[in-house]
C-alpha cells in the first residue's frame, strides 16, 4: 500500500512540474523547442527591443507590396528568406572594471568579487554572472555599546562598569583588532517624557537618596577605542537618570549612533551596535505629544559635548532607522530583558542584520550574549541590490555549503551557517524596458562594507551607419537607413515612388481602390493604402489584405506541420503532403501488411489505416468479433432450400465459403447444430469454414440424473452407517451390565443402617414399685 501511495505522489509531482513548465512557456510566449515568438515592428530600433527578433537591413529584401514589418522576424525565418544583412544583437561579454582576488590580508582585505563591472543588456534577454564571497579571517570589529540609563537600569549600569576587559577579550577570540565605544540614552528633554520641574529636571531620581544626572535623548560618552581601561573609566563616571513614561528614546539614539560616523569614529570594518534596555521605545508620531511635528531628517545633531536633546525633531520611524543602518553597514544586537523580548523580536524582523538576545536583570550575561549574537549574525549571508532601476529585474541563486545550488531564482541571495568557506551567488539581470542612459547600482552583503558596482547599458538602437540622403533606392525622394526608406513630405510607398495628390478627390479615389466595397475599412484594417494599393502588414496578404496567412491549422506545434505555406487560411502543402494541416504523410509504410494496404480490409489515410466494419488493429488484421461478423453468412448457407448467391455474397462480405466433411467442433456455433470458423487469408479475403456439430447426449439431463442418484445413494449409506453404530453401542452397554451383575456379592449380615420396626419402652414407675416391694420385704 505504501508503494502505491509513493508512486501516486511521484506522478502528481511530475504533473505539477509539467504544468509549471507549460505556464512558464506560455508566459514567455514560447513554443516547445523554440525561443520567444517574435512580435514584428516597423522600425529596426523597435524590432530589436522585442525578444527573439532580428532586423534585415538588406535593401532588396522585401517583395513589392510588403510592409517594413516583414523585415522584423526571427533570425531563423530571416535566414530562410535569404537575408544576408541581419541586425541581431546578441549577449555582450561582461566587462570587469575591477576584479581583485579574494584576500584576508589585513592591508588589502577583499571579501567580495568582482568589485566593478559593466554589462550591456538586450530587452527581455536575461544575462547571468557570478559573485563570489569569502569572509576574511580575523576581520577587525568596531563595537559600540548603547545603553538605556533610565532609573530601572541602575543595577545594569553597575555591572557594565566592570565589563570592558571581558568584552574585548571575548571579541579577540574572533579577531585581533577590536575597538569598543559607549553611548547612552534616556528620552527627550520635554513634557510628557521628562519632568520640567526644576528640581526633578536636575535630579530625576524617584527618591531623594539617589543622585541622578539630567535626562537626555542620546550622549556619545566614549568614541570607539582599543583601550578597555578607558572604557571602564568613562563608564564608571556615568550616573543613572530617569524619565516619566515607560518607553525610551531608543530609536533616536540608534539614529545618532549610526549617522554620526565621524564623532563615533566608525572604521571601515565590521560594525556592531549593541542596544541594551529593559523597556520599549518611542517611534515616529510620539513626538507630537510634546509638540514636535518635524519628521527626523536622518542627520547628525550632536553638540560639542556629544549630546542630543531631541527637541527639534520627532522620533524616527522603524523604516527610517532600518534604511540608515543598512546604508552604514551596521549590524544591530538587541540585548533586552525577557518581559519586553516579544516587542524587540518584532522590531528585529523589520531591521535586516539584527538579532535579539535575552538580558538578565543585572546584565551579567551581556558578554556571552554579544558573542552568541555576533556568531548568529556572521553565520547568515544576505546578498541584495541597492539603487537598481525599476526597468531592471534582478534575481539570485545561491551556492551555499555542500555546493548545493538553489533550484529557484529568488529576490535575494541567502545562505545560513556560514563560517569562512567560499560562497557563490548566481545573479540574473533582465531589462524590461530601455534605459535612457547607463544606470549604476550596487549589490552588497548585508552588514559588510564591500559591494559590487554594476553599470548597465541597454541596447535599443541599431547601428546602421549614416543615413543616405536622396537615395536612389528611395526614388531620390527620401533617405535610406537600415534598409528602410524614410520618404520626404507628400511621398509614399516602399521606395517613396508614390506622390500624394493635393486635391481631396484624388486622395479619396486612391483610398477607395483599397476597399473591397464602400462600407469596409481600408485594406480590411490590416494594411496601409499606398499609391492606391494595399501594403499588408504582418502576416496578412491579398488584394485587400483580407487573408490571414497565420490562421491555418497547426500540427506538432508547427504551422501547416512545417510542410507547406499558409495562404489565406488554407495550407498549401508541399512534398506530396496532404490534409488540412499538411499532416498527412505521402508514405504508406505504416499501412502495409503482407504487401497489402491495411490487409485488404481498410483504407490508408495519412499513413494510418481506417479499417472496414468488423476489423481492427494497426493494419486491420484482426476481427472485432468474427462470430457475429459472419453469423448471417452461415445462416444464409444452412437454411432450407438453395441459397440466393447474391444475398449470401452481401452477408458474407465476399468471403470464400466452404463446408467441411463430417462433424467438427469449431470456434463459433450456430443454433447448436452448426459450428464455423472465420480467418483472414493472405490475399486479404475472408475465409469461412462451417460444419455440423457432433451429436451428443443431453448433458443437462445427465447431470441432473447423476446428481439426484448421488444424493439418494449417499443418504442410504448414511442411514446404514448410523444404524450400525447404534447397534454396536447397545451391544456394548448390555455387555457392561452383565459384567457388573456378575461382580456383585450378596452377604447375609444385617445392614448396620437397618432399624427394626419394634421399639421397647421401659416404664420408670414400674421399676419404682418393684423397688418398694423389695424394701418392704427387707
C-alpha positions, 0 to 999 in steps of 0.5 A: 500500500505504501508503494502505491501511495509513493508512486501516486505522489511521484506522478502528481509531482511530475504533473505539477512540474509539467504544468509549471513548465507549460505556464512558464512557456506560455508566459514567455510566449514560447513554443516547445523547442523554440525561443520567444515568438517574435512580435514584428515592428516597423522600425529596426530600433523597435524590432530589436527591443522585442525578444527573439527578433532580428532586423534585415537591413538588406535593401532588396529584401522585401517583395513589392507590396510588403510592409517594413514589418516583414523585415522584423522576424526571427533570425531563423525565418530571416535566414530562410528568406535569404537575408544576408544583412541581419541586425541581431544583437546578441549577449555582450561579454561582461566587462570587469572594471575591477576584479581583485582576488579574494584576500584576508590580508589585513592591508588589502582585505577583499571579501567580495568579487568582482568589485566593478563591472559593466554589462550591456543588456538586450530587452527581455534577454536575461544575462547571468554572472557570478559573485563570489564571497569569502569572509576574511579571517580575523576581520577587525570589529568596531563595537559600540555599546548603547545603553538605556540609563533610565532609573530601572537600569541602575543595577545594569549600569553597575555591572557594565562598569566592570565589563570592558576587559571581558568584552574585548577579550571575548571579541579577540577570540574572533579577531585581533583588532577590536575597538569598543565605544559607549553611548547612552540614552534616556528620552527627550528633554520635554513634557510628557517624557521628562519632568520640567520641574526644576528640581526633578529636571536636575535630579530625576531620581524617584527618591531623594537618596539617589543622585541622578544626572539630567535626562537626555535623548542620546550622549556619545560618552566614549568614541570607539577605542582599543583601550578597555581601561578607558572604557571602564573609566568613562563608564564608571563616571556615568550616573543613572537618570530617569524619565516619566513614561515607560518607553525610551528614546531608543530609536533616536539614539540608534539614529545618532549612533549610526549617522554620526560616523565621524564623532563615533569614529566608525572604521571601515570594518565590521560594525556592531551596535549593541542596544541594551534596555529593559523597556520599549521605545518611542517611534515616529508620531510620539513626538507630537505629544510634546509638540514636535511635528518635524519628521527626523531628517536622518542627520547628525545633531550632536553638540560639542559635548556629544549630546542630543536633546531631541527637541527639534525633531520627532522620533524616527520611524522603524523604516527610517532607522532600518534604511540608515543602518543598512546604508552604514553597514551596521549590524544591530544586537538587541540585548533586552530583558525577557518581559519586553523580548516579544516587542524587540523580536518584532522590531528585529524582523523589520531591521535586516542584520539584527538579532535579539538576545535575552538580558538578565536583570543585572546584565551579567550575561551581556558578554556571552550574549554579544558573542552568541549574537555576533556568531548568529549574525556572521553565520547568515549571508544576505546578498541584495541590490541597492539603487537598481532601476525599476526597468531592471529585474534582478534575481539570485541563486545561491551556492551555499555549503555542500555546493548545493545550488538553489533550484529557484531564482529568488529576490535575494541571495541567502545562505545560513551557517556560514563560517569562512568557506567560499560562497557563490551567488548566481545573479540574473539581470533582465531589462524590461524596458530601455534605459535612457542612459547607463544606470549604476547600482550596487549589490552588497552583503548585508552588514559588510562594507564591500559591494559590487558596482554594476553599470548597465547599458541597454541596447535599443538602437541599431547601428546602421551607419549614416543615413543616405540622403536622396537615395536612389533606392528611395526614388531620390525622394527620401533617405535610406537607413537600415534598409528602410526608406524614410520618404520626404513630405507628400511621398509614399510607398516602399521606395517613396515612388508614390506622390500624394495628390493635393486635391481631396478627390484624388486622395479619396479615389486612391483610398477607395481602390483599397476597399473591397466595397464602400462600407469596409475599412481600408485594406480590411484594417490590416494594411496601409493604402499606398499609391492606391494599393494595399501594403499588408502588414504582418502576416496578412496578404491579398488584394485587400489584405483580407487573408490571414496567412497565420490562421491555418491549422497547426500540427506538432506545434508547427504551422501547416506541420512545417510542410507547406505555406499558409495562404489565406487560411488554407495550407498549401502543402508541399512534398506530396503532403496532404490534409488540412494541416499538411499532416498527412504523410505521402508514405504508406509504410505504416499501412502495409501488411503482407504487401497489402494496404491495411490487409485488404480490409481498410483504407490508408489515410495519412499513413494510418489505416481506417479499417472496414466494419468488423476489423481492427488493429494497426493494419486491420488484421484482426476481427472485432468479433468474427462470430457475429461478423459472419453469423448471417453468412452461415445462416444464409448457407444452412437454411432450407432450400438453395441459397440466393448467391447474391444475398449470401455474397452481401452477408458474407462480405465476399468471403470464400465459403466452404463446408467441411466433411463430417462433424467438427467442433469449431470456434463459433456455433450456430443454433447448436447444430452448426459450428464455423470458423472465420480467418483472414487469408493472405490475399486479404479475403475472408475465409469461412469454414462451417460444419455440423456439430457432433451429436451428443447426449443431453448433458443437462439431463445427465447431470441432473440424473447423476446428481439426484442418484448421488444424493439418494445413494449417499443418504442410504449409506448414511442411514446404514452407517448410523444404524450400525453404530447404534447397534454396536453401542447397545451391544456394548452397554448390555455387555457392561451390565452383565459384567457388573451383575456378575461382580456383585456379592450378596452377604447375609449380615444385617445392614448396620443402617437397618432399624427394626420396626419394634421399639421397647419402652421401659416404664420408670414407675414400674421399676419404682414399685418393684423397688418398694416391694423389695424394701418392704420385704427387707 
